[in-house]
Amino acid sequence: MSLSLDGIVVVSCEQAVAAPMATRQLADLGARVIKIERPGSGDFARGYDETVRGMSSHFVWLNRSKESVALDLKDPDDHATVLRLLERADVFVQNFAPGAADRLGLGAAALRERFGRLITCSISGYGSSGPYRDAKAYDLLIQSEAGLVSITGTPEAPAKSGIPAADIGAGMYAFSGILAALYERERTGEGTDLEVSLFDSLVEWMGYPLYYAGYGGTPPQRTGTSHAAIAPYGTFTAGDGTDVVLSIQNEREWVTFCEVVLRRPEIATDPRFDTGHRRVEHRPELHAQIDAVFGTLDGTELTGRLADARIAHARQRELPDVLDHPQLTARDRWTEVDSPAGPVRAVLPPITFTGRSARMGPVPAIGEHTDAVLAWLDERS
């Protein structure tokens, strides 16, 4: 069966994570994504590491189902080819350095004037205006400026998130914005310009901590896997070393937790712990009470009690465990895609449509599709 975006053509001058994240989601839904890469070197994310059969883990993750066309945008002939592609495109995505698109004649205003139905999407670090407009904007820098690093980690040391949160956030906002623009074009017949910045995306994700700090007077404290406003919440260790994460969300659950899991109902009404605020205030004493019980149980006993009490909990898994997670296995979420180095594992996209499978095409080599795409252009001239 056809996919939702079959027939949509996306041209992308992209690199690193944010823009490739957006366009890969479009490709998963059936769009034809033509990725413009530098001749020879290509998207610099190709060189981040060599862990996936000699290829970059970032690149394999973000670039399946795309066609790679090697063009030098400063070469007049290659530049003309890009414009020919845009004439046939529905969407143009770019994450050039600030001002570079305009210098190359690929800025939103110039393209919209020339191609009225084209949707343009610009992804940048801090947006097209303001004092940080020209600042370099790698993911860690954005996490730091947006305050994510300040609330992540332990009381002793801040930490960045283990995934490129700013890049992913911007890529997903670009994806959803493009879908909205395509829907709008169906009604108006006109394209539009989108702008998404990593900084704006991550500040949006920082909503709860910003409200907490702005209205509460103090920022949420770094608490490892614990929560600044909820207790008990986070990772606890059973007597055999099994790490279990749990979360108590309301007073009913707290009472049940004390009765069924701890088997010490009197703790629920202890004046130090009888409200959510007091449990947070007396977190060290609370954890000492919980650890005293958990230390007498092995992982199976502990998770069994939590299940009996219907307390939200999880195993704190290492990445090799996630690769073989029983939920992924049971739902057949792993598949394979081809690549220049042979088949590699890929997890299916989160968006699923009943009766239709996502497009899971190969990861391209640099310039692999240049001749084919140019031939397609000539056929349509």
Secondary structure, DSSP 8 states (H G I E B T S, - for coil): ---TTTT-EEEEE--TTHHHHHHHHHHHTT-EEEEEE-TTT-SGGGGS--TBTTB-HHHHHH-TTEEEEE--TTSHHHHHHHHHHHHH-SEEEE--STTHHHHTT--HHHHHHH-TT-EEEEEESS-SSSTTTTS---HHHHHHHTTTGGGSB-SS-B---SS-HHHHHHHHHHHHHHHHHHHHHHHHS---EEEEEHHHHHHHHTHHHHHHHHHHSS-----TTS-SS-SSEEEEE-TTS-EEEEE--SHHHHHHIIIIISS-GGGGG-TTTSSHHHHHHTHHHHHHHHHHHHTTS-HHHHHHHHHHTT-EEEE---HHHHHT-HHHHHTT-EEEE--TTS-EEEE--S--BTTB---------TTTTHHHHHHHHHHH-
